[in-house]
Amino acid sequence: GKKMIQDLVKFTDDPAVRHRIVFLPNYDIAMARTLFPGCDVWLNNPLRPLEACGTSGMKAAINGSLNLSVLDGWWDEMYDGENGWAIPTANNDASPTERDDIEAAALYELLETQVAPRFYGSTVSADAGAAGPSQSGPETIPTHWVSMIKHTLAHLGPAVSADRMLQDYVNTLYRPAAESGRRAVAGSFKEAKELAAWTTKVRNAWPQLIVEHVDSIGVSEEPQIGDILQVNAYIALHTLTPDDVSVEVAYGRAEESDELEDITVAELSSFEDLGNGRHLFTGSILINRSGSFGYTVRVFPKHPSLASKAELGLIANA
């Protein structure tokens, strides 16, 4: 890391570029208080997926800066197309040299064709008199840029605040954990004992659980957007009951490798007991996108005392 900084400082000493670069050593909170409010674009280009978290970009957003970053860490979750820019990344098969070339070219193209034109161009003239008596003549305002700043402050700022973070921890983790703990110890640990017995039953029965068959009805050979697809899944539960499981259909864009992307999940309902431990689960999904479409069915254990459907590490796929 120190060697990289030394190389960067040496590069900034080049007379051809040093008038365009400022290197600020000993970065700390005091410097950040001055740096962030004066920054228009916050550039962050880590090697995906090595981003630690990206809190500097969050602080920039709260100060109205527009982020220009690789889709990694927090930016992968919160980039929405109007709060900054996403730097395209090379696929995992690229060598380090190829990756650097691809991502550098993508960054420069973004700067040249989107960031700079939006900052300097697409403008309207405003009467400078409204800005204060010390100014004269027309003032050029990049309206799209300003709208992006407003959008960032309104939507991204609250999303990365410590207040939002703390509320999420309290409401989705701490409070449910406290309530679950109180339930578990009530009645001489009645619920905990029931969950332990149920877990043993499910683990013993899970190897025999099979998704026997999946079919669908309701659409033609060439489905159209807006069509309703009814999915039927025939599941051999053996000694388990429909209340012990959650049967889901996962659907989205089908790749050539048969993998699904942009996945949406919907739960299927128990429809009919077919006898001998076999059950029919069914449900409907809306085809809401064009292009290739695929779906699959999967089964998880289900119990109100589980923290999540993945807690037991059990799944059965079609």
LUMFIKE-967548 format. One record per residue (C-alpha): residue in one letter; chain; x, y, z. Coordinates in nm, 2 decimals, padded with zeros to 4 digits. Layout:
N
[A, A, [X, Y, Z]];
...
***
This chain:
318
[G, A, [00.00, 00.00, 00.00]];
[K, A, [00.28, 00.24, 00.09]];
[K, A, [00.46, 00.16, -00.24]];
[M, A, [00.14, 00.23, -00.44]];
[I, A, [00.11, 00.57, -00.27]];
[Q, A, [00.47, 00.65, -00.34]];
[D, A, [00.41, 00.57, -00.71]];
[L, A, [00.11, 00.79, -00.71]];
[V, A, [00.30, 01.08, -00.55]];
[K, A, [00.58, 01.03, -00.80]];
[F, A, [00.33, 01.04, -01.09]];
[T, A, [00.18, 01.37, -00.96]];
[D, A, [00.52, 01.53, -00.97]];
[D, A, [00.52, 01.50, -01.35]];
[P, A, [00.51, 01.86, -01.48]];
[A, A, [00.26, 01.75, -01.74]];
[V, A, [-00.01, 01.66, -01.49]];
[R, A, [00.08, 01.81, -01.15]];
[H, A, [-00.13, 02.12, -01.20]];
[R, A, [-00.43, 01.89, -01.23]];
[I, A, [-00.38, 01.68, -00.92]];
[V, A, [-00.37, 01.75, -00.55]];
[F, A, [-00.23, 01.48, -00.31]];
[L, A, [-00.35, 01.53, 00.05]];
[P, A, [-00.15, 01.33, 00.31]];
[N, A, [-00.26, 01.23, 00.66]];
[Y, A, [-00.63, 01.20, 00.58]];
[D, A, [-00.84, 01.23, 00.89]];
[I, A, [-01.19, 01.34, 01.01]];
[A, A, [-01.08, 01.71, 01.02]];
[M, A, [-00.97, 01.70, 00.66]];
[A, A, [-01.29, 01.50, 00.56]];
[R, A, [-01.51, 01.78, 00.70]];
[T, A, [-01.35, 02.02, 00.44]];
[L, A, [-01.30, 01.77, 00.16]];
[F, A, [-01.65, 01.61, 00.13]];
[P, A, [-01.86, 01.92, 00.10]];
[G, A, [-01.64, 02.05, -00.18]];
[C, A, [-01.64, 01.74, -00.39]];
[D, A, [-01.85, 01.70, -00.70]];
[V, A, [-01.77, 01.34, -00.79]];
[W, A, [-01.65, 01.07, -00.56]];
[L, A, [-01.44, 00.82, -00.76]];
[N, A, [-01.39, 00.47, -00.61]];
[N, A, [-01.26, 00.19, -00.82]];
[P, A, [-01.16, -00.11, -00.62]];
[L, A, [-01.11, -00.46, -00.77]];
[R, A, [-01.45, -00.63, -00.74]];
[P, A, [-01.53, -00.80, -00.50]];
[L, A, [-01.26, -00.67, -00.27]];
[E, A, [-01.44, -00.35, -00.15]];
[A, A, [-01.44, -00.35, 00.23]];
[C, A, [-01.76, -00.15, 00.27]];
[G, A, [-01.74, 00.20, 00.11]];
[T, A, [-01.83, 00.43, 00.39]];
[S, A, [-01.64, 00.72, 00.22]];
[G, A, [-01.88, 00.70, -00.07]];
[M, A, [-02.17, 00.71, 00.17]];
[K, A, [-02.03, 01.03, 00.34]];
[A, A, [-01.99, 01.18, -00.01]];
[A, A, [-02.36, 01.10, -00.09]];
[I, A, [-02.48, 01.27, 00.23]];
[N, A, [-02.28, 01.58, 00.13]];
[G, A, [-02.44, 01.58, -00.22]];
[S, A, [-02.16, 01.43, -00.42]];
[L, A, [-02.23, 01.19, -00.70]];
[N, A, [-02.06, 00.86, -00.67]];
[L, A, [-01.86, 00.71, -00.96]];
[S, A, [-01.78, 00.36, -00.85]];
[V, A, [-01.74, -00.01, -00.93]];
[L, A, [-02.06, -00.21, -00.84]];
[D, A, [-01.92, -00.35, -00.52]];
[G, A, [-02.00, -00.32, -00.16]];
[W, A, [-02.27, -00.07, -00.07]];
[W, A, [-02.28, 00.08, -00.43]];
[D, A, [-02.39, -00.25, -00.57]];
[E, A, [-02.69, -00.23, -00.34]];
[M, A, [-02.79, 00.13, -00.38]];
[Y, A, [-02.69, 00.25, -00.72]];
[D, A, [-03.01, 00.34, -00.90]];
[G, A, [-02.90, 00.50, -01.23]];
[E, A, [-02.97, 00.86, -01.11]];
[N, A, [-02.75, 00.90, -00.80]];
[G, A, [-02.42, 00.86, -00.99]];
[W, A, [-02.25, 00.62, -01.22]];
[A, A, [-02.14, 00.25, -01.22]];
[I, A, [-01.81, 00.16, -01.36]];
[P, A, [-01.84, -00.17, -01.56]];
[T, A, [-01.61, -00.45, -01.45]];
[A, A, [-01.45, -00.73, -01.64]];
[N, A, [-01.57, -01.09, -01.60]];
[N, A, [-01.39, -01.33, -01.37]];
[D, A, [-01.21, -01.50, -01.66]];
[A, A, [-01.01, -01.20, -01.75]];
[S, A, [-00.64, -01.18, -01.65]];
[P, A, [-00.53, -00.90, -01.42]];
[T, A, [-00.38, -00.71, -01.71]];
[E, A, [-00.69, -00.75, -01.93]];
[R, A, [-00.91, -00.65, -01.63]];
[D, A, [-00.71, -00.33, -01.58]];
[D, A, [-00.74, -00.24, -01.95]];
[I, A, [-01.11, -00.31, -01.97]];
[E, A, [-01.20, -00.13, -01.65]];
[A, A, [-00.97, 00.17, -01.72]];
[A, A, [-01.12, 00.21, -02.07]];
[A, A, [-01.47, 00.19, -01.92]];
[L, A, [-01.39, 00.45, -01.66]];
[Y, A, [-01.24, 00.70, -01.91]];
[E, A, [-01.54, 00.64, -02.14]];
[L, A, [-01.78, 00.73, -01.86]];
[L, A, [-01.58, 01.04, -01.77]];
[E, A, [-01.57, 01.15, -02.13]];
[T, A, [-01.92, 01.07, -02.25]];
[Q, A, [-02.14, 01.10, -01.94]];
[V, A, [-01.98, 01.27, -01.64]];
[A, A, [-01.80, 01.57, -01.80]];
[P, A, [-02.08, 01.65, -02.05]];
[R, A, [-02.34, 01.64, -01.78]];
[F, A, [-02.14, 01.87, -01.55]];
[Y, A, [-02.04, 02.12, -01.82]];
[G, A, [-02.32, 02.07, -02.08]];
[S, A, [-02.70, 02.03, -02.10]];
[T, A, [-02.74, 02.37, -01.93]];
[V, A, [-02.97, 02.66, -01.91]];
[S, A, [-02.89, 03.02, -01.83]];
[A, A, [-03.02, 03.18, -01.52]];
[D, A, [-03.03, 03.54, -01.40]];
[A, A, [-02.73, 03.58, -01.17]];
[G, A, [-02.90, 03.86, -00.99]];
[A, A, [-03.10, 03.61, -00.80]];
[A, A, [-02.78, 03.45, -00.67]];
[G, A, [-02.66, 03.77, -00.51]];
[P, A, [-02.57, 04.13, -00.58]];
[S, A, [-02.20, 04.05, -00.62]];
[Q, A, [-02.25, 03.86, -00.94]];
[S, A, [-02.33, 04.00, -01.28]];
[G, A, [-02.42, 03.84, -01.62]];
[P, A, [-02.58, 03.51, -01.68]];
[E, A, [-02.49, 03.20, -01.47]];
[T, A, [-02.48, 02.86, -01.64]];
[I, A, [-02.66, 02.58, -01.44]];
[P, A, [-02.62, 02.21, -01.53]];
[T, A, [-02.98, 02.13, -01.46]];
[H, A, [-02.95, 01.75, -01.49]];
[W, A, [-02.65, 01.75, -01.26]];
[V, A, [-02.84, 01.95, -01.00]];
[S, A, [-03.14, 01.71, -01.03]];
[M, A, [-02.90, 01.42, -00.96]];
[I, A, [-02.77, 01.59, -00.65]];
[K, A, [-03.13, 01.65, -00.53]];
[H, A, [-03.22, 01.29, -00.60]];
[T, A, [-02.91, 01.17, -00.41]];
[L, A, [-02.98, 01.39, -00.11]];
[A, A, [-03.34, 01.29, -00.10]];
[H, A, [-03.30, 00.91, -00.15]];
[L, A, [-02.95, 00.80, -00.10]];
[G, A, [-02.86, 01.02, 00.20]];
[P, A, [-03.13, 00.88, 00.43]];
[A, A, [-03.05, 00.53, 00.32]];
[V, A, [-02.68, 00.55, 00.43]];
[S, A, [-02.74, 00.73, 00.75]];
[A, A, [-02.65, 00.59, 01.09]];
[D, A, [-03.01, 00.65, 01.20]];
[R, A, [-03.14, 00.42, 00.93]];
[M, A, [-02.87, 00.16, 01.01]];
[L, A, [-02.96, 00.16, 01.38]];
[Q, A, [-03.33, 00.13, 01.31]];
[D, A, [-03.27, -00.17, 01.09]];
[Y, A, [-03.06, -00.34, 01.36]];
[V, A, [-03.32, -00.28, 01.62]];
[N, A, [-03.62, -00.37, 01.41]];
[T, A, [-03.49, -00.66, 01.21]];
[L, A, [-03.23, -00.81, 01.45]];
[Y, A, [-03.23, -00.70, 01.81]];
[R, A, [-03.61, -00.68, 01.88]];
[P, A, [-03.69, -01.01, 01.70]];
[A, A, [-03.40, -01.18, 01.88]];
[A, A, [-03.53, -01.05, 02.22]];
[E, A, [-03.88, -01.17, 02.15]];
[S, A, [-03.76, -01.50, 02.02]];
[G, A, [-03.55, -01.54, 02.33]];
[R, A, [-03.84, -01.47, 02.56]];
[R, A, [-04.06, -01.73, 02.37]];
[A, A, [-03.78, -01.99, 02.39]];
[V, A, [-03.75, -01.98, 02.77]];
[A, A, [-04.12, -01.95, 02.84]];
[G, A, [-04.30, -02.26, 02.99]];
[S, A, [-03.98, -02.43, 03.09]];
[F, A, [-03.83, -02.39, 02.74]];
[K, A, [-04.14, -02.55, 02.58]];
[E, A, [-04.09, -02.38, 02.24]];
[A, A, [-03.71, -02.46, 02.23]];
[K, A, [-03.78, -02.83, 02.31]];
[E, A, [-04.05, -02.84, 02.03]];
[L, A, [-03.82, -02.68, 01.78]];
[A, A, [-03.54, -02.93, 01.87]];
[A, A, [-03.77, -03.23, 01.83]];
[W, A, [-03.91, -03.09, 01.50]];
[T, A, [-03.55, -03.02, 01.37]];
[T, A, [-03.45, -03.38, 01.44]];
[K, A, [-03.76, -03.51, 01.26]];
[V, A, [-03.69, -03.29, 00.95]];
[R, A, [-03.32, -03.38, 00.93]];
[N, A, [-03.41, -03.75, 00.94]];
[A, A, [-03.68, -03.72, 00.68]];
[W, A, [-03.51, -03.48, 00.44]];
[P, A, [-03.30, -03.73, 00.24]];
[Q, A, [-03.63, -03.90, 00.13]];
[L, A, [-03.79, -03.57, 00.02]];
[I, A, [-03.80, -03.54, -00.36]];
[V, A, [-03.94, -03.30, -00.61]];
[E, A, [-04.08, -03.56, -00.84]];
[H, A, [-04.22, -03.34, -01.12]];
[V, A, [-04.28, -02.98, -01.22]];
[D, A, [-04.51, -02.86, -01.50]];
[S, A, [-04.69, -02.55, -01.60]];
[I, A, [-05.01, -02.45, -01.78]];
[G, A, [-05.18, -02.14, -01.89]];
[V, A, [-04.96, -02.00, -02.17]];
[S, A, [-04.91, -02.07, -02.54]];
[E, A, [-04.59, -02.19, -02.70]];
[E, A, [-04.49, -01.82, -02.74]];
[P, A, [-04.57, -01.66, -02.41]];
[Q, A, [-04.65, -01.29, -02.40]];
[I, A, [-04.58, -01.02, -02.13]];
[G, A, [-04.88, -01.02, -01.90]];
[D, A, [-04.95, -01.39, -01.93]];
[I, A, [-05.02, -01.59, -01.61]];
[L, A, [-04.83, -01.91, -01.57]];
[Q, A, [-04.97, -02.17, -01.33]];
[V, A, [-04.69, -02.38, -01.19]];
[N, A, [-04.76, -02.73, -01.04]];
[A, A, [-04.50, -02.91, -00.83]];
[Y, A, [-04.55, -03.27, -00.73]];
[I, A, [-04.35, -03.33, -00.40]];
[A, A, [-04.29, -03.66, -00.22]];
[L, A, [-04.28, -03.55, 00.14]];
[H, A, [-04.30, -03.90, 00.28]];
[T, A, [-04.32, -03.86, 00.66]];
[L, A, [-04.33, -03.47, 00.65]];
[T, A, [-04.64, -03.26, 00.61]];
[P, A, [-04.71, -02.95, 00.39]];
[D, A, [-04.68, -02.74, 00.71]];
[D, A, [-04.32, -02.86, 00.76]];
[V, A, [-04.20, -02.71, 00.43]];
[S, A, [-04.20, -02.40, 00.21]];
[V, A, [-04.22, -02.48, -00.16]];
[E, A, [-04.11, -02.19, -00.38]];
[V, A, [-04.09, -02.12, -00.75]];
[A, A, [-03.79, -01.91, -00.85]];
[Y, A, [-03.82, -01.74, -01.19]];
[G, A, [-03.63, -01.49, -01.40]];
[R, A, [-03.42, -01.45, -01.71]];
[A, A, [-03.27, -01.78, -01.84]];
[E, A, [-02.91, -01.77, -01.95]];
[E, A, [-02.76, -02.01, -02.21]];
[S, A, [-02.61, -02.21, -01.92]];
[D, A, [-02.96, -02.26, -01.79]];
[E, A, [-02.88, -02.04, -01.49]];
[L, A, [-03.14, -01.78, -01.38]];
[E, A, [-03.07, -01.41, -01.34]];
[D, A, [-03.28, -01.13, -01.20]];
[I, A, [-03.47, -01.39, -00.99]];
[T, A, [-03.81, -01.34, -00.83]];
[V, A, [-03.94, -01.59, -00.57]];
[A, A, [-04.31, -01.68, -00.50]];
[E, A, [-04.44, -01.94, -00.26]];
[L, A, [-04.66, -02.23, -00.39]];
[S, A, [-04.96, -02.34, -00.19]];
[S, A, [-05.05, -02.70, -00.09]];
[F, A, [-05.33, -02.79, -00.32]];
[E, A, [-05.40, -03.17, -00.29]];
[D, A, [-05.29, -03.47, -00.09]];
[L, A, [-05.22, -03.74, -00.35]];
[G, A, [-05.17, -04.01, -00.10]];
[N, A, [-04.86, -04.21, 00.01]];
[G, A, [-04.68, -03.89, 00.13]];
[R, A, [-04.71, -03.72, -00.21]];
[H, A, [-04.86, -03.37, -00.24]];
[L, A, [-04.94, -03.13, -00.52]];
[F, A, [-04.83, -02.76, -00.47]];
[T, A, [-04.95, -02.50, -00.71]];
[G, A, [-04.93, -02.12, -00.77]];
[S, A, [-04.94, -01.86, -01.04]];
[I, A, [-04.66, -01.62, -01.16]];
[L, A, [-04.69, -01.33, -01.39]];
[I, A, [-04.46, -01.31, -01.70]];
[N, A, [-04.35, -00.94, -01.67]];
[R, A, [-04.05, -00.93, -01.89]];
[S, A, [-03.95, -01.00, -02.25]];
[G, A, [-03.68, -01.23, -02.37]];
[S, A, [-03.58, -01.57, -02.24]];
[F, A, [-03.77, -01.69, -01.93]];
[G, A, [-03.71, -01.98, -01.70]];
[Y, A, [-03.83, -02.11, -01.36]];
[T, A, [-03.74, -02.38, -01.11]];
[V, A, [-03.89, -02.51, -00.79]];
[R, A, [-03.72, -02.56, -00.45]];
[V, A, [-03.82, -02.68, -00.11]];
[F, A, [-03.70, -02.55, 00.24]];
[P, A, [-03.79, -02.65, 00.59]];
[K, A, [-04.05, -02.42, 00.74]];
[H, A, [-04.12, -02.35, 01.11]];
[P, A, [-04.23, -02.03, 01.29]];
[S, A, [-03.93, -02.06, 01.53]];
[L, A, [-03.66, -02.07, 01.26]];
[A, A, [-03.47, -01.74, 01.21]];
[S, A, [-03.46, -01.80, 00.84]];
[K, A, [-03.55, -02.06, 00.58]];
[A, A, [-03.18, -02.14, 00.53]];
[E, A, [-03.11, -02.19, 00.90]];
[L, A, [-03.09, -02.57, 00.89]];
[G, A, [-02.89, -02.57, 00.56]];
[L, A, [-03.14, -02.80, 00.39]];
[I, A, [-03.29, -02.75, 00.04]];
[A, A, [-03.44, -02.98, -00.22]];
[N, A, [-03.43, -02.86, -00.58]];
[A, A, [-03.63, -02.97, -00.88]];
***
